[in-house]
Amino acid sequence: MPPVAESSLQVKADFPIFKRRFGGRELIYLDSAATSQKPEVVIEALAEHLRKHNANIHRGVYPLAQEADAAYDRARRRVAEFTHAEPETTIFTKNVTEAINLVAYAWGRANVKRGDAVLITQMEHHANIVPWQILCREREARLRYLEIDERGEISLDALQAQLARGDVALVAFAHVSNVLGTINPVAEMAAQARAAGAVSLIDGAQAVPQMPVDVEAIGADFYAWTGHKALGPTGVGVLHGRRELLERMEPFLAGGDMIASVDFQSATWNELPAKFEAGTPPIAEAVGLGAAVEYLAGLGMERVRAHERELTSYLLERLSQVSGVRPVGPPEADRRGGLVSFTVEGMHPHDVAELVGRSGVCIRAGHHCAQPLMRCLGVGATARASVGVYNDATDIDALVDALLAGREIFGL
Ligand SMILES: Cc1ncc(COP(=O)(O)O)c(C=O)c1O
């Protein structure tokens, strides 16, 4: 029997998808880094909103519209509270990708000048690379990379050396890498950037779902994340921004709701956060996200982190027992989030994912939207197993059994 740690959460029953069977087998979902499964309370909040409270927001004066307004505003307050941010500086976007693009367009175009540098790390997701490539090309700025070491970590000294060059306008980095699992020292990095006069942006897509995140304490200028990885619905993401910067920035998208007034030739902008929420926002999705963070807060994010740390430690231990398996990223579970990417000697990662999938085990294979990082690692792709609040040690055992069976099929 696998160990049941004291920190274990036992919440699988809260997630209706686990009632499903695939070819008679139960669902073993180890792909939460791609998207999380949803608890009944989130599904119900979304359905209940659409069933009973649906109207457009910030327009209607009738009671139903006021209910929709109240639900959207409540969702924003819950989300802001969850991450220790202010509601007015908590902007709903479509996803973290849109949140980062918002900063690249609305802040970057006005503030990054010819000859400036944008500094990111080699472990970024494409969402935190390509917007900066486009910005740098347009502004004739340079895109530089902080290197990762053989453990998959970056060095604060190297960051300091980059900043000391005096040309860095913005530093953007993941809180938790979606490939290596590395947890970056984000508060120190944001503080270094600030001391050097650079603006900082953190991609918190993999962090917010699995550990306590206090954006005020971290102190970055922008902190972005995505709802669907944090037990919420797809279609809603979040950007927390420093008020002074958001107030000075021009809008990203323009249209309804983001204006104070419009004349034939010009317009003035609405207050925060509406200034950055043009058009009808993802209302029901935001309500669903509000329910998701409430559910997570109810579990307690310290417990969520302890649970996922425990499972990651077990995952690393069990994978080390399968010959030919090579995990990437820091060896210690303490220094990583709830995922492990790995290669299997003699098997392509897609074959690995396909073979374990036959046993009902869902893992991801590919470049994980991090092609530059794959080049640094010297591989084209990896397999990746990632855990969520609903997993337990038996899921990891199922993965390892399926891997061993897969190796046999390949004659390894
Ligand atoms: C670290 C990181 N950043 C950004 C993203 C992009 O998320 P979304 O597609 O929700 O914008 C992901 C998701 O895979 C991610 O893991």
The ligand as an SDF file (V2000), in Angstrom:
LIG
                    3D

 16 16  0  0  0  0  0  0  0  0999 V2000
    3.7050   28.7660  -16.7270 C   0  0  0  0  0  0  0  0  0  0  0  0
    2.5760   28.9470  -17.6970 C   0  0  0  0  0  0  0  0  0  0  0  0
    2.3770   30.1470  -18.2520 N   0  0  0  0  0  0  0  0  0  0  0  0
    1.3740   30.3660  -19.1170 C   0  0  0  0  0  0  0  0  0  0  0  0
    0.4900   29.3790  -19.4660 C   0  0  0  0  0  0  0  0  0  0  0  0
   -0.6110   29.6850  -20.4230 C   0  0  0  0  0  0  0  0  0  0  0  0
   -1.8590   29.5690  -19.8110 O   0  0  0  0  0  0  0  0  0  0  0  0
   -3.1820   29.9860  -20.5990 P   0  0  0  0  0  0  0  0  0  0  0  0
   -3.2010   29.1220  -21.8190 O   0  0  0  0  0  0  0  0  0  0  0  0
   -4.2890   29.6890  -19.6510 O   0  0  0  0  0  0  0  0  0  0  0  0
   -3.0680   31.4310  -20.9370 O   0  0  0  0  0  0  0  0  0  0  0  0
    0.6650   28.1040  -18.9250 C   0  0  0  0  0  0  0  0  0  0  0  0
   -0.2380   27.0090  -19.3100 C   0  0  0  0  0  0  0  0  0  0  0  0
    0.1010   26.0130  -19.8580 O   0  0  0  0  0  0  0  0  0  0  0  0
    1.7280   27.8910  -18.0190 C   0  0  0  0  0  0  0  0  0  0  0  0
    1.9340   26.6840  -17.4730 O   0  0  0  0  0  0  0  0  0  0  0  0
  1  2  1  0
  2  3  1  0
  2 15  2  0
  3  4  2  0
  4  5  1  0
  5  6  1  0
  5 12  2  0
  6  7  1  0
  7  8  1  0
  8  9  2  0
  8 10  1  0
  8 11  1  0
 12 13  1  0
 12 15  1  0
 13 14  2  0
 15 16  1  0
M  END
$$$$
